[in-house]
Amino acid sequence: MTGASRTAVVTGASSGIGAATARRLAAAGYHVVLTARRKDRIEALAAELTSAGHRATAYALDVTDRPAVDTFAASLDRCDVLVNNAGGALGADPVATADPDDWRRMYEVNVVGALHITQALLPALTAGGDGTVVVLSSTAGHGTYEGGGGYVAAKHGAHVLAETLRLEICGTPVRVIEIAPGMVKTEEFATTRFRGDTEKAAKVYAGVAEPLTADDVADTITWAVTRPSHVNVDLLVVRPRAQASNTKVHREL
């Protein structure tokens, strides 16, 4: 489905996969509505897209704030595509010593935040007669690894949200697509996970010739969204060639 006269909401659009997806969807003709907590980032991206002849609107939003999400939803004239991208990882500690606050925050953003915005926009997605919900999960949501307990649990929650929603709204004019990326090298993901420790962050990608980029994932999301309306990409797992699983990565060291 082409994006002419259609609106796509992208959460977590201030950087990484979210920003790349906004650029791709804008280029596909969508009016992209950029949401994130960092107002300056999304306003700069909206200005960039607008100057390139695309349609873009910035709206500062924390998806964990339900009243704010409801206010945002009420401000939209329409919504045809929702990309649930807001999320992230905090820490890589074992279950025995992990900080429960890290787990709580990851679940709030990756799962409850996606629930808030999906619930708020589902009426508009349905009313348009051809809606699409994208949930950006992770291969972490499909396979455990040491030190990943909290993030794995949160992304498994995101996976289950998508899977359950698809069952529950079957028969309505709304598709539910889950995109599960593996190793993606972005400017912030690993650095945020390791609380600004760039040395630890760099080790995640050490020796991997070509991890995925944010644009690789954005390209995948846009491809899935722009399939004909009757085609639903239930689950698409995308990894770099060097990664066979969460625990099997070829490194040239």
C-alpha positions as CSV (number, residue, x, y, z in Angstrom):
1,M,0.0,0.0,0.0
2,T,1.5,3.3,-1.0
3,G,1.6,6.2,1.5
4,A,-0.4,8.8,-0.5
5,S,-2.6,10.8,1.9
6,R,-1.8,8.3,4.7
7,T,-0.3,9.0,8.2
8,A,2.3,6.9,10.0
9,V,3.1,7.4,13.6
10,V,6.6,6.3,14.7
11,T,7.5,6.2,18.4
12,G,11.1,6.5,19.5
13,A,11.8,8.5,16.4
14,S,14.6,10.7,17.9
15,S,17.4,8.4,16.8
16,G,18.4,4.9,15.5
17,I,15.8,2.7,13.9
18,G,13.0,5.1,14.7
19,A,14.5,8.0,12.9
20,A,15.6,5.8,10.0
21,T,12.1,4.4,9.7
22,A,10.6,7.9,9.7
23,R,12.9,8.8,6.8
24,R,11.9,5.6,4.8
25,L,8.2,6.0,5.3
26,A,8.4,9.7,4.4
27,A,10.1,8.8,1.2
28,A,7.4,6.3,0.6
29,G,4.9,9.1,0.7
30,Y,3.5,8.9,4.2
31,H,2.8,11.9,6.4
32,V,5.1,10.8,9.3
33,V,4.3,11.8,12.9
34,L,7.5,11.6,14.9
35,T,7.2,11.0,18.6
36,A,9.9,10.7,21.3
37,R,10.8,12.4,24.6
38,R,13.6,14.4,23.1
39,K,11.7,17.3,21.4
40,D,14.8,18.9,19.9
41,R,15.7,15.7,18.1
42,I,12.4,15.0,16.5
43,E,11.9,18.7,15.6
44,A,15.2,18.7,13.8
45,L,14.2,15.5,11.9
46,A,10.8,16.9,11.0
47,A,12.6,20.0,9.6
48,E,15.0,17.8,7.6
49,L,12.1,15.8,6.1
50,T,10.0,18.9,5.4
51,S,12.9,20.6,3.6
52,A,13.2,17.6,1.4
53,G,9.6,17.9,0.3
54,H,8.1,15.3,2.6
55,R,5.4,15.7,5.2
56,A,6.5,15.4,8.8
57,T,5.2,16.5,12.2
58,A,7.0,16.3,15.5
59,Y,5.2,15.6,18.8
60,A,7.1,15.3,22.1
61,L,5.7,12.2,23.9
62,D,6.6,9.7,26.6
63,V,4.7,6.5,25.7
64,T,4.7,5.4,29.4
65,D,2.5,8.5,30.2
66,R,-1.0,7.3,29.4
67,P,-2.8,10.6,29.8
68,A,-0.2,12.2,27.4
69,V,-0.7,9.3,25.0
70,D,-4.5,9.8,25.0
71,T,-4.0,13.5,24.4
72,F,-1.7,12.8,21.5
73,A,-4.2,10.3,20.0
74,A,-7.0,12.8,20.2
75,S,-4.9,15.4,18.3
76,L,-4.6,13.2,15.2
77,D,-7.0,13.5,12.2
78,R,-6.1,10.0,11.2
79,C,-3.7,7.2,11.7
80,D,-3.0,4.4,9.2
81,V,0.3,3.0,10.4
82,L,1.7,2.7,13.9
83,V,5.3,1.7,14.3
84,N,5.9,0.8,18.0
85,N,9.7,1.4,18.0
86,A,10.2,3.1,21.4
87,G,12.2,0.8,23.7
88,G,15.7,-0.2,24.6
89,A,17.9,-2.2,27.0
90,L,19.3,-1.4,30.4
91,G,22.1,-3.4,31.9
92,A,23.5,-6.8,31.2
93,D,23.6,-8.2,34.7
94,P,22.7,-11.8,35.6
95,V,19.3,-12.5,37.1
96,A,20.9,-13.0,40.6
97,T,22.2,-9.5,40.8
98,A,20.2,-7.5,38.2
99,D,18.6,-4.2,39.4
100,P,14.8,-4.7,39.5
101,D,14.4,-1.0,38.5
102,D,16.1,-1.7,35.2
103,W,13.7,-4.6,34.6
104,R,10.8,-2.4,35.5
105,R,11.8,0.4,33.2
106,M,12.5,-1.9,30.3
107,Y,9.0,-3.5,30.7
108,E,7.4,-0.1,31.0
109,V,8.8,1.2,27.8
110,N,9.0,-1.9,25.6
111,V,5.7,-3.4,26.6
112,V,3.4,-1.1,28.5
113,G,4.4,1.9,26.4
114,A,3.5,-0.1,23.2
115,L,0.2,-1.1,24.9
116,H,-0.7,2.5,25.7
117,I,-0.1,3.8,22.2
118,T,-1.7,0.8,20.5
119,Q,-4.8,1.0,22.6
120,A,-5.1,4.7,22.0
121,L,-4.7,4.5,18.2
122,L,-6.5,1.3,17.4
123,P,-9.8,3.0,16.9
124,A,-8.3,5.3,14.3
125,L,-6.4,2.5,12.7
126,T,-9.6,0.5,12.4
127,A,-11.8,3.4,11.3
128,G,-9.4,4.1,8.3
129,G,-10.3,0.7,6.9
130,D,-6.7,-0.4,6.3
131,G,-4.6,0.0,9.3
132,T,-1.2,-1.5,10.2
133,V,0.4,-2.0,13.7
134,V,4.1,-2.7,13.7
135,V,5.7,-4.0,16.8
136,L,9.5,-3.8,16.8
137,S,10.6,-6.7,19.1
138,S,14.0,-8.4,18.9
139,T,15.5,-11.8,18.4
140,A,16.0,-11.4,22.2
141,G,12.3,-11.9,22.4
142,H,12.6,-15.3,20.8
143,G,15.7,-16.7,22.5
144,T,17.4,-16.2,25.8
145,Y,21.1,-15.5,26.5
146,E,23.1,-14.9,29.6
147,G,23.0,-11.4,31.0
148,G,19.9,-10.6,28.9
149,G,17.2,-11.6,31.3
150,G,15.4,-8.3,31.7
151,Y,15.6,-7.3,28.1
152,V,14.7,-10.8,26.9
153,A,11.6,-10.7,29.2
154,A,10.6,-7.3,27.9
155,K,11.0,-8.2,24.3
156,H,9.2,-11.5,24.8
157,G,6.4,-9.4,26.2
158,A,6.4,-7.2,23.1
159,H,6.3,-10.4,20.9
160,V,3.3,-11.7,22.9
161,L,1.5,-8.4,22.7
162,A,1.7,-8.5,18.9
163,E,0.8,-12.2,18.7
164,T,-2.2,-11.8,21.0
165,L,-3.4,-8.7,19.3
166,R,-3.3,-10.4,15.9
167,L,-5.6,-13.1,17.2
168,E,-8.0,-10.8,19.0
169,I,-8.6,-8.4,16.0
170,C,-8.7,-11.0,13.3
171,G,-11.5,-10.0,11.0
172,T,-10.9,-6.3,11.4
173,P,-9.1,-4.2,8.7
174,V,-5.9,-4.0,10.7
175,R,-2.7,-6.0,10.2
176,V,-0.3,-6.7,13.0
177,I,3.4,-7.1,11.9
178,E,6.3,-8.0,14.2
179,I,9.8,-7.2,13.1
180,A,12.5,-8.9,15.2
181,P,16.0,-7.6,14.5
182,G,19.2,-9.3,15.6
183,M,22.5,-7.4,16.0
184,V,22.0,-3.8,14.9
185,K,24.7,-1.2,15.4
186,T,23.2,2.2,16.1
187,E,24.7,5.3,17.7
188,E,22.9,4.7,21.1
189,F,21.6,1.2,21.8
190,A,24.6,-0.5,23.3
191,T,26.0,2.8,24.9
192,T,22.7,3.3,26.7
193,R,22.6,-0.3,27.8
194,F,26.0,0.0,29.4
195,R,25.2,3.4,30.9
196,G,27.6,5.4,28.7
197,D,30.5,2.9,28.8
198,T,31.6,3.2,25.2
199,E,34.3,0.5,25.7
200,K,31.8,-2.1,26.7
201,A,29.4,-1.0,24.0
202,A,32.1,-1.4,21.3
203,K,32.8,-5.0,22.4
204,V,29.3,-6.0,21.4
205,Y,30.2,-5.4,17.8
206,A,33.9,-6.2,18.0
207,G,35.1,-8.2,14.9
208,V,31.7,-8.3,13.3
209,A,32.3,-7.1,9.8
210,E,28.8,-5.9,9.0
211,P,26.2,-5.7,11.7
212,L,22.8,-4.5,10.6
213,T,22.3,-0.7,10.4
214,A,19.3,1.2,11.5
215,D,18.5,1.8,7.8
216,D,18.6,-2.0,7.1
217,V,15.8,-2.5,9.7
218,A,13.9,0.6,8.5
219,D,14.0,-0.8,5.0
220,T,12.6,-4.1,6.3
221,I,9.8,-2.3,8.2
222,T,8.9,-0.2,5.2
223,W,8.8,-3.2,2.9
224,A,6.5,-5.0,5.3
225,V,4.2,-2.0,5.7
226,T,3.9,-1.4,2.0
227,R,2.8,-4.9,1.0
228,P,-0.7,-5.2,-0.4
229,S,-3.4,-4.8,2.3
230,H,-4.3,-8.5,2.3
231,V,-0.7,-9.5,3.0
232,N,0.3,-9.7,6.6
233,V,3.9,-10.3,7.5
234,D,3.2,-11.9,10.9
235,L,6.9,-12.2,12.0
236,L,10.0,-11.2,10.2
237,V,13.4,-12.0,11.8
238,V,16.3,-10.1,10.3
239,R,19.9,-10.6,11.3
240,P,23.3,-9.8,9.8
241,R,24.9,-12.7,7.9
242,A,27.5,-13.0,10.6
243,Q,24.9,-13.8,13.3
244,A,23.4,-17.2,13.3
245,S,21.7,-16.9,16.6
246,N,21.8,-14.7,19.7
247,T,24.8,-16.6,20.9
248,K,26.5,-17.6,17.6
249,V,28.3,-14.7,16.0
250,H,31.2,-14.8,13.6
251,R,33.9,-12.4,14.7
252,E,37.1,-11.7,12.7
253,L,39.5,-10.9,15.5
